[in-house]
Amino acid sequence: MIMNIRPALARGLPRDLVVQLKEFVHK
């Protein structure tokens, strides 16, 4: 899943979504 998210992040995902995703991964 992270591999799929990495390319999306490189494209420019909303910071809000990135923060939520990081929190979800930490949990």
C-alpha positions, 0 to 999 in steps of 0.5 A: 500500500505504501508503494502505491502511496509513494507515487501519489505523494510525489504527484502532489497529494493534499497535505491534509490527506498526507497527515491523515495517512501518516497518522493512520500508518502510525496507528 
